Amino acid sequence: MRQECKLICVLLLLFTHGALKERLAAQSSASQSPDSIPSIHLAVSTRVDVKGIDEPFLTSTVCTSDNKAFITRILGTEGFGDVVSISSDGEHVVRFSAATINDIDRPLLQTFFATDSDVYILAVGSSVANRTLTIRKTNGQTYQQQAVVTKDYIAHFKRDGSYVKAIPLDLPFHPMQLGAFANGDFLVSGATQNHEPRVALVKSNGQFNRFLTLKGDIHVKDNSKESPDDRAALPANSDNFWDSLEAALGSSQIDSDGRNLLLIRTGSKAPIFSISPSGEVSSLVPDMPQDFTLSGVKVGRRTWIASYEHALSADPRAVRMEIETYALDPATGKILAHYLFPTASGGGLVCADESEIIVFVRDNNKLQLLKLIPTEN
């Protein structure tokens, strides 16, 4: 399986009922911010049931610019599932399903990106080749196996769930995340087979345009050459999975910020990169609580709402995390305020701005949307 599989297996665990309780308990006991940073206490404003989703697991979520719908990946007990759109009142669910894709052989859906009108999903198609491979076992015995050819695509849907077409990708690296500019072109992030990060502009027809140079981006750590203060250097593989380049590559995010796209290297201390449709790159280094790494950023009207995590175990199957959430100045990356969540308030940010934070939570096997608002302590 591709890199996505390992990441998905980790994300699956984050939304089991027991794991959610552990995350919430850790969030409540996480260390407080310095006195100089104001705290914003949050309270549950509304709680609505989401209809039509029986699958137990969710992964990353994005929201529309007006916060009226939320696009998320759902996973069943057997693994990969659909991407869905959920209305803010929980009444309407639209599925973007592999079953409707008619121009990709055996499509396997991976990461996705949504705009106010379209949904784009990275997909891998596979077909049986007219040849066989000789596989050698560890005991020296061999057997024949039919060869399989895979190809990367972008599956294009409209927001009403109707399938448009597959866009074949012709890239000199493995794509792992994508974003769409308003002009129809794409930003694609991924890596080579040797875990070397790659970020590229891709034309609307899927053809490779050019690589981008991101100064200060994550890279393989070389203890013989690099300064120990290099924030973006990560080991290709590590006893602590959460601190590895592999984890940071797989969990990176691309989000909209006006006409530009943000590349967020979650699980690292790298800068946040802002990339224009023409490929102009700017960056800022966000404030980082001690011993924490960035786990996600939501773009609000005037601030960015950033979540930070600190793993309490090196085991990727262990999901105990300390979690802190802050408001950041998008011009400087400086922390402006510290959010304090009520008990049992969700498993991760869905949408966030200065006046409201939205999270998903499961209660007695029901998926619910919680809306949190600032309140007096």
C-alpha positions in Angstrom: 0.0 0.0 0.0 1.0 3.6 -0.5 2.0 6.1 2.1 -1.6 7.1 2.5 -2.4 3.7 4.0 -0.2 4.1 7.0 -1.5 7.6 7.6 -5.1 6.4 7.3 -4.5 3.5 9.7 -3.3 6.1 12.3 -6.2 8.4 11.6 -8.7 5.6 12.0 -7.8 5.2 15.6 -8.3 8.9 16.4 -12.0 8.7 16.1 -12.9 5.5 18.1 -14.9 6.4 21.1 -12.2 5.4 23.6 -9.5 7.2 21.8 -11.6 10.3 21.6 -12.0 10.3 25.4 -8.3 10.0 25.8 -7.6 12.9 23.5 -10.2 15.0 25.3 -8.7 14.2 28.7 -5.3 15.1 27.5 -6.6 18.3 26.1 -8.1 19.3 29.5 -4.9 18.6 31.3 -2.5 20.2 28.7 -0.2 22.8 30.1 -1.6 26.3 30.3 -0.3 29.1 28.1 1.9 31.8 29.6 0.1 34.6 31.5 0.9 37.1 28.7 -1.4 35.2 26.3 -5.1 35.8 26.9 -7.3 32.7 27.2 -10.6 32.3 25.4 -13.1 29.9 27.1 -15.4 28.1 24.7 -18.9 26.7 25.5 -21.2 24.5 23.4 -23.7 26.6 21.5 -25.5 24.0 19.5 -25.3 20.2 19.1 -26.9 18.6 16.0 -27.1 15.0 14.9 -25.6 14.2 11.4 -28.0 11.9 9.4 -27.0 9.3 7.0 -23.5 8.4 8.1 -23.1 5.0 9.8 -19.3 4.7 9.2 -17.4 4.9 12.5 -14.4 6.9 11.5 -13.5 10.3 10.1 -10.3 11.8 8.9 -9.3 15.3 7.9 -12.1 17.8 7.2 -12.4 21.1 5.3 -15.2 23.6 5.2 -16.7 25.9 2.6 -15.9 29.6 2.8 -19.3 30.4 4.3 -19.1 27.5 6.8 -22.3 26.1 5.5 -21.0 22.6 4.6 -18.1 20.4 5.7 -16.2 18.0 3.5 -14.7 15.0 5.2 -13.3 11.5 4.6 -15.2 8.6 6.1 -13.8 5.2 6.7 -15.6 2.0 7.5 -14.3 -0.9 9.5 -12.9 -2.4 6.3 -10.8 0.6 5.4 -11.0 3.2 2.6 -14.4 4.9 2.2 -16.1 7.8 0.5 -15.6 11.6 0.8 -18.8 13.3 2.0 -20.3 16.7 2.3 -22.3 17.5 5.5 -24.6 20.5 5.8 -24.2 22.7 8.8 -27.6 21.6 10.1 -26.7 17.9 9.8 -29.7 17.2 7.6 -28.0 16.8 4.2 -25.2 14.4 3.3 -23.7 14.2 -0.2 -21.3 11.3 -1.0 -18.5 11.5 -3.5 -18.1 7.8 -4.1 -15.6 5.7 -6.0 -18.6 3.7 -7.2 -19.6 6.6 -9.5 -16.1 6.9 -11.1 -16.4 5.3 -14.6 -13.1 6.2 -16.2 -10.6 4.9 -13.6 -9.9 1.2 -13.2 -10.5 0.0 -9.6 -10.1 3.5 -8.1 -8.8 3.9 -4.6 -9.6 7.3 -3.1 -6.9 9.1 -1.2 -6.7 12.8 0.0 -9.1 15.5 -1.2 -9.5 19.2 -1.7 -12.8 21.1 -1.9 -13.8 24.5 -3.2 -17.2 26.2 -3.0 -18.2 24.5 -6.3 -16.0 21.4 -6.8 -14.4 18.5 -5.0 -11.1 17.0 -6.2 -9.9 13.7 -4.9 -6.5 12.1 -5.5 -7.2 8.5 -6.7 -5.0 5.6 -7.7 -6.2 3.3 -10.5 -4.9 -0.2 -11.0 -5.1 -2.7 -13.8 -3.7 -6.1 -14.4 -0.7 -6.1 -16.7 0.0 -8.7 -19.4 2.9 -10.1 -17.6 3.8 -12.0 -14.4 6.3 -11.3 -11.6 8.5 -13.8 -9.8 8.2 -13.3 -6.1 10.9 -14.7 -3.8 9.9 -15.7 -0.2 12.2 -15.3 2.7 12.9 -19.1 2.7 14.1 -18.9 -0.9 11.0 -20.3 -2.5 9.5 -18.4 -5.5 6.0 -18.1 -6.9 4.4 -16.2 -9.8 2.1 -13.3 -9.4 0.2 -11.2 -12.0 1.8 -7.8 -12.4 -0.4 -4.8 -11.6 0.0 -1.3 -13.2 -1.0 1.7 -11.1 -1.6 5.3 -12.2 -2.5 8.5 -10.3 -5.5 10.6 -11.1 -7.5 13.5 -9.8 -11.2 12.5 -9.6 -13.3 15.7 -10.2 -16.8 16.0 -8.7 -19.3 18.8 -8.5 -20.4 19.8 -5.0 -23.8 18.1 -5.6 -22.1 14.8 -5.9 -22.2 14.4 -9.6 -19.0 13.0 -11.2 -17.3 15.1 -13.8 -14.2 13.2 -15.0 -10.8 11.8 -14.2 -7.7 14.0 -14.7 -4.7 11.7 -15.4 -1.6 12.9 -13.6 1.9 12.8 -15.2 4.2 13.6 -12.4 7.9 12.7 -11.6 7.0 12.0 -8.0 4.3 10.4 -5.9 1.5 12.8 -5.2 0.1 12.9 -1.6 -1.9 16.1 -1.2 -3.5 18.5 -3.7 -5.0 21.9 -3.8 -6.9 23.7 -6.6 -6.4 27.4 -7.6 -9.3 29.5 -8.9 -7.8 29.4 -12.4 -8.2 25.5 -12.5 -4.5 24.7 -12.0 -3.4 22.5 -9.1 -0.7 22.6 -6.3 0.5 19.0 -5.6 2.7 18.0 -2.7 4.3 14.6 -2.4 7.7 12.8 -2.3 10.1 10.7 -4.3 10.7 7.0 -3.5 13.5 8.1 -1.2 11.2 10.3 0.9 12.5 13.5 -0.7 9.7 16.2 -0.5 8.4 17.6 -3.7 5.9 20.4 -4.3 4.8 21.3 -7.9 2.5 23.4 -9.9 0.3 21.2 -12.1 -1.8 22.3 -15.1 -5.5 21.8 -15.1 -5.1 18.9 -17.5 -2.9 17.1 -15.0 0.4 17.8 -16.8 3.4 18.7 -14.7 4.3 22.4 -14.9 7.3 23.0 -12.6 8.7 22.3 -9.2 8.7 25.0 -6.5 11.5 25.7 -4.1 10.4 26.1 -0.6 13.1 27.5 1.6 13.1 25.9 5.1 10.8 23.0 4.0 11.0 19.6 5.7 13.9 17.4 4.6 15.8 14.3 5.6 18.0 14.9 8.7 21.7 14.3 8.3 23.4 14.4 11.7 26.8 14.7 10.1 26.0 17.9 8.2 23.1 19.8 9.7 22.8 22.0 12.8 20.8 20.5 15.6 18.8 23.7 15.5 17.4 23.0 12.1 13.6 23.1 12.7 12.7 21.3 9.5 15.1 18.4 9.6 13.5 15.1 10.3 14.7 11.5 10.3 13.4 9.5 7.3 12.5 6.8 9.7 12.4 7.0 13.5 11.7 5.0 16.6 9.2 7.8 17.3 7.0 7.6 14.2 5.4 11.0 15.0 8.7 12.7 14.7 9.7 11.2 11.3 9.8 12.7 7.9 7.5 9.9 6.7 4.8 11.0 9.1 5.2 14.7 8.2 5.0 14.0 4.5 1.9 11.8 4.9 0.0 14.2 7.1 0.7 17.5 5.4 -2.2 19.7 4.5 -3.2 22.1 1.7 -5.8 24.7 2.5 -7.3 27.8 0.8 -6.3 31.3 2.0 -8.0 33.8 -0.4 -6.5 33.4 -3.9 -3.4 31.6 -2.5 -3.0 28.1 -1.1 -1.3 27.2 2.2 1.0 24.2 2.6 1.0 23.1 6.2 3.6 20.6 7.3 1.8 19.1 10.2 3.9 17.1 12.6 6.9 19.4 12.1 8.3 22.8 13.0 8.6 23.9 9.4 7.2 27.2 8.2 3.7 27.6 6.8 4.0 28.3 3.1 1.7 30.5 1.1 1.7 29.8 -2.6 0.2 32.0 -5.4 -1.3 30.6 -8.7 1.8 31.8 -10.5 4.1 29.9 -8.0 5.3 32.8 -5.8 6.1 31.5 -2.4 6.2 33.3 0.9 6.4 31.7 4.4 6.2 32.5 8.0 7.3 30.5 11.1 4.4 30.2 13.5 4.9 30.4 17.3 5.4 26.9 18.6 4.6 25.8 22.2 7.5 24.0 23.7 7.6 20.3 22.8 4.6 20.6 20.5 4.3 20.4 16.7 1.7 21.9 14.4 -1.3 19.6 13.7 -3.6 21.8 11.7 -4.5 25.3 10.7 -8.0 26.7 9.9 -8.2 30.0 8.1 -10.6 32.5 9.8 -11.7 35.9 8.7 -9.0 37.8 10.7 -6.9 35.0 12.3 -5.6 31.5 11.8 -6.8 29.0 14.3 -3.9 26.5 14.9 -3.9 23.2 16.7 -0.7 21.8 18.2 -0.1 18.2 19.4 2.5 16.5 21.6 2.5 12.6 21.3 2.6 10.9 24.7 3.9 7.7 23.0 6.2 6.9 20.1 3.9 4.1 19.1 1.8 5.2 16.0 -1.0 3.0 17.3 -1.2 5.0 20.6 -3.4 8.0 20.2 -2.8 9.8 23.5 -2.0 13.3 22.7 -1.7 16.6 24.4 -3.6 19.2 22.4 -3.4 23.0 22.4 -5.3 25.4 20.2 -4.3 29.0 19.6 -5.3 32.0 17.5 -2.4 33.2 15.3 -1.7 36.4 13.5 -1.6 35.4 9.8 0.9 38.2 9.1 3.4 37.2 11.7 2.6 33.8 13.0 2.5 35.1 16.5 0.1 33.6 19.1 -2.7 36.0 19.9 -4.9 33.9 22.2 -5.2 30.4 23.8 -8.5 28.5 23.4 -9.8 26.5 26.3 -12.3 23.8 25.3 -15.2 22.4 27.4 -15.1 18.8 28.5 -16.1 16.3 25.7 -16.1 18.9 23.0 -14.9 16.9 20.0 -12.0 15.2 18.3 -10.6 17.9 16.1 -11.2 21.2 14.4 -13.6 21.2 11.4 -14.0 24.9 10.9 -12.9 27.8 13.0 -12.8 31.6 13.1 -12.9 34.2 15.8 -16.6 33.8 16.6 -17.2 30.1 16.3 -15.4 26.8 16.3 -17.0 23.6 14.9 -16.0 20.1 15.8 -17.3 16.5 15.2 -17.9 14.1 18.1 -19.5 10.6 18.4 -22.0 10.0 21.1 -23.5 6.6 21.5 -22.5 5.8 17.9 -24.2 8.9 16.6 -22.1 11.5 14.7 -22.7 15.0 16.0 -21.7 18.5 15.0 -20.8 20.8 18.0 -20.6 24.5 17.6 -18.5 26.2 20.2 -18.5 30.0 20.9 -16.4 32.2 23.2 -18.0 32.7 26.6 -17.2 34.5 29.9 -15.1 32.3 32.3 
